[in-house]
Amino acid sequence: MFNSTRDAITELIGSKTGGQSRTVRTDMLDDIRGGVGVYVTESADGRTLYIGSVYRPNNPLGIRAHLREHLGRAENSGWAKITIFPMAGRVAERDVRQVEGIIAIWLVPAQGHAWPRVRRS
């Protein structure tokens, strides 16, 4: 992911951030903490494959568990790395889904087409 893309997503999340974004290989999820966030998956050649979100505010390992669930599916075998944008646990679920929808519009991932509707402000 380009730094400018990461910066734009971080700016979109704004005050709802739950920490610094990070990119990890799909076999390096053990250090992932947090229960609320949005993530972008990429292939080994850098193509955006999937945009997703997690809303498990009461589970400090919710993001990691969610990603492992996805990685267990054959259709996701091309995922090479994941950029995770943690969000604060106090953020409303609709706000997390809104961010996911906007990022999907921006990056047009190759997989998944049932993104959340984006509300107009």
Secondary structure, 3 states (H helix, E strand, C coil): CCHHHHHHHHHHHHHHECCCCEEEECCCCCCCCCCEEEEEEECCCCCEEEEEEEECCCCCCHHHHHHHHHHCCHHHCCCCEEEEEEECCCCCHHHHHHHHHHHHHHHCCCCCCCCCCCCCC
